[in-house]
Amino acid sequence: MLRDYSGTRLFWTRHAAAEAIEDDLDPMEIEGALRVVVELPEFNGEKKRGIIKIGERYCTLIYVKKRHGLVVITCWESSQTDVKEYKNETRRRG
């Protein structure tokens, strides 16, 4: 499912910030790429998994939607499987 979280505030856990830095992902670029989020129905409850495109790279986020914004629990550079899911979903919604 495609979601637009542009303009939504992000709140980072320490773990998520450390993982982003480890994978050389810029949190400001992640925030800027939230216009197109492929959200996958992987978890039950509040927790969501979303994939975004940042330039030529892809980032997978695990987050919780709250009233005040998205709380990023963790993130990493997307696997090839996640990239394929992102491309398939964005092509379908074209």
C-alpha positions, 0 to 999 in steps of 0.5 A, spaced: 500 500 500 502 506 498 502 512 503 504 519 503 507 521 510 510 528 507 510 533 512 509 528 518 514 529 523 519 523 525 521 521 532 528 517 532 529 511 537 537 511 539 537 504 535 534 507 529 539 513 529 545 508 530 542 503 524 541 509 519 548 512 521 551 505 520 548 504 513 550 511 511 543 513 511 542 521 512 536 522 516 534 528 513 534 525 506 529 519 509 524 525 512 525 528 505 523 521 501 516 520 505 512 522 500 512 515 497 512 509 502 510 502 500 507 500 507 507 492 507 502 489 512 507 485 515 506 486 523 499 485 527 498 492 531 501 498 530 508 497 528 509 498 520 514 496 515 515 501 510 520 502 504 522 508 501 527 510 495 532 515 496 536 517 490 538 511 487 538 507 494 532 504 498 531 504 505 526 500 509 523 503 516 520 499 522 515 505 525 509 506 529 504 511 527 502 516 533 498 522 533 504 526 533 508 523 528 512 517 526 516 513 531 522 510 527 524 504 531 529 501 526 531 502 519 536 499 514 538 499 507 533 495 503 534 488 501 533 486 494 527 483 496 524 489 499 527 493 493 523 488 488 516 489 493 517 497 492 518 497 485 512 492 484 507 496 488 509 503 485 508 500 478 502 498 480 499 504 482 503 508 477 
